[in-house]
Every structure is written in structure tokens, then in C-alpha cells.
């Protein structure tokens, strides 16, 4: 079974029940942490994932709400006895900022970190015929959108990361079983998407299920309005608001 667990689903400004958006791939080749938005070790434990068994970390971009939990996570992993190397994947620009951050906090030495460049257009082999594919998102910093795909069955889960609507992300999401798409703002805003725009991307990509993240009922819009906006964007499939701790199965 391939599952994505949403560890946090909020915006850069968290709500009481929504932490910074990050998630973990609990499937073939995993567990793979996608970003580290704070209290990550604890959130992994609550999700039933042993942080010590992480196979790697994929960082979509370098904004603070997506990397601020990484130093604490690595520190806690060392305290818990991890000695195995930990691959960290990301764009050159992302890795440079994260390396500087870890160095400033003198955390890097705690666990052997393997810095792995992951440019747009990458195809990373996982297990059981699954692959991780990447495409550029359109954000205020270099950013990666991700597609977990099993070629034999056509099953796929796509995460847009932080992005305004873009042909690259839409193409990456084409025919996906699940699209996890950000919906930060009520109206179009450079570098981010609205629920209506997320609905339009899902409709054009022909996905079966749309889950909104990087969303706040306080700062974006009320949940009923967000679901209505998705429909106004043209998406008629299964649509929902992501929740912290939610498990999304790909089948």
C-alpha cells in the first residue's frame, strides 16, 4: 500500500490545528519526508512513522516554513541513536541555504547527511516499480513539484508544492490518481494559488481526487467557500480540504 500522510496542512502562518505544510511518503522506497515544517519528529511519531527509519528527505524549496523543522529533526535523530547516513534531496539553491542553516546551528555533524541534487526533470527510482519525478513549480524561490508514480499500474500521487498555476505542474499532474495542491490565497497571487485555481489545474490535468493543503480557513477562505471555489474552477471529481494527520492512500 502506498500512502501519503499529511503532517501539516497550514500556510506559513499556522493555525491552532494546522501546522506548516509538510508530509511523509509511507510507500515503496520510503518513508520519505517531504519538507520539514516544525515539530517534525513528534508529528512523525503521531503518524506511526519511526523517524529513525526515514529513507531520506525531499525538500521542495528553502522558505522557512518548509525547512525550519530540519535542524531539530536531525538533532533528535542523533539523540535517539541514529548513525546511518540520511540522504537529503533538493535543488542546488535549496541545499545551499539548508547547508548554511545546519552549519550555523552546528547540527550537521550529528547524523551523516548525504546532500543529493534533485533538479527538475529528475526520475528517482524507489521500490516495487515506483518512481519519483520532479518538475519546476512557479514560486518566489526555486521550487520542485513531485510525482510518485507506478508505471505498471498508472497509479500516481502529485504534490504541487508552493506554486501559482503552471503548465509544468499541470503536466506533471496529468492523469494522477491524487493531486495534493496548495491553496494559500483567496484570489490569484504571484507564487501561490487560490482554491479556484487549484480546481482548474485539477480539471485540466484530469485527476481523480484533489486535496488542498497550504490552506487556512482563516487566511484563505472558509472551507465551504473553498470547496465551492474548486467547483467554480471546473473540477467535478472528489475534492476535499487536507487535515493534519490525514492518510491519503493511492489505489
Secondary structure by P-SEA (a helix, b strand, c coil): cbbbbcccccccccccccccbbbbbcccccccccccccaaaaaaaaaccccccccbbbbcccccccccaaaaaaaaaaaaccccbbbbbbcaaaaaaaaaaaaaaccccccbbbbbbbccbbbbbbcccbbbbbbbbbccccbbbbbbcccccccbbbbbccccccaaaaaaaccccccbbbbcccccccccccaaaaaaaaaaacccbbbbccccccccccaaaaaaaaaaaccccbbbbbccbbbbbcc
